[in-house]
Amino acid sequence: MQLSGAVDKVSNSALTPLNAADRAAVIKAVRSDDTGRTVPVSRQSRQIQVLSKWALAADVSKQLSQTDQTERNIRQAYQALENLRRQLNAPGNSKLSAQQQQQAQQQLAQLEQKLVHSSSGLNADLTPASAQPAPVKASLGNNIDLLSERRQNEQVSILLGRSGSAVSISLPAGQSAEQNLHTVQQAFAQQQISVSSNNQQLYFSAEARDARKLQEPWLISGQGVRVAAGNPVSVKLQAADSTLAQLGKAAATADNVQAYSQQIQLAQQQLKDALGKVQAQRAALQAQLVAISQSQNDNTELNALSQQLRIEMQSGSKSSVSVVMSQANITRSLVEFGLG
């Protein structure tokens, strides 16, 4: 929807921060009064500025609320892991009993169930969720070992599904597991795939745009003992477990309390890192909200108009703005903020 040329300048600057739905709603709300007559251009421009700031402030306030909820979830998850760690570290305990292993699995499953919802604000790897699609993660089965040291040179070639991409890995004889991991990481980095390991298990991560490379079966061929020469082997990667699911599986085989406690602490560190990011995000949103408020207060005329519109909307009268805003189906955040 195009505005008249006389209000383009003010409207463009005022509407730029808004999403498409809010922009369309604000424009429609100021173009006509309740009798269908065209609103004067000067009034349109002033109302656009006011309503745009209301919509922007409402959106920032909504993001702040979501950030606060995410922070609460992070703190609760951290405390739940701390309680579990203390229970397992009871005096005199050096090994996990079968009962403790089962207890740990149950508590971790309950915690993951609480965090699985999108409203938790956390991804499966205990990092803050974002508007962008989460990276795709998968693991390579233990039947193919690319990390262990070998006495002979190894050459492994991998065709990444039907994407047309391929990886070639040269693993020299006598190279340690750490060095082999570094070699594998370098090879996959060329395909925008990151690689990590846990107990000799390889984990791969790619952005959503490259998900196909991890979701379709790989054709692996090689020269050596890791992958026997001959026909390529088709291997389907497994969806990577979440951090808490990995902890639960580890509990089923863990016997050393101290070692398992350290694994829990690694998950807690992930939550600490997530908390730092969320707090930084909240500080930025608070500063943005203050800037919007100051911008409103700096302009006496717009502030007066803002108060007038707010009173009209609260009174329930069929004023031009309130009626047309209702007809335009202004987004929920704008209506909630406008109604005070």
Protein Blocks (a to p, Z undefined) as FASTA:
>chain_A
ZZdfklmmmmmmmmmmpcfklmmmmmmmmmpcfkopacdfklmmmmmmmmmmmmmmmmmm
mmmmmmmmmmmmmmmmmmmmmmmmmmmmgghiabdcfklmmmmmmmmmmmmmmmmpmklo
pafkopacdfbdcdddddddfkbcckbccfbdcdddddehjnopacdddddehiafklmm
mmmmmmmmmnopacddeehiacddddfklmmmmmpccddddedjklccdjdddddddddd
dfklmmmmmmmmgcbfklmmmmmmmmmmmmmmmmmmmmmmmmmmmmmmmmmmmmmmmpmk
lmmmmmmmmmmmmnopacfklmmmmmnopafklmmmmnZZ
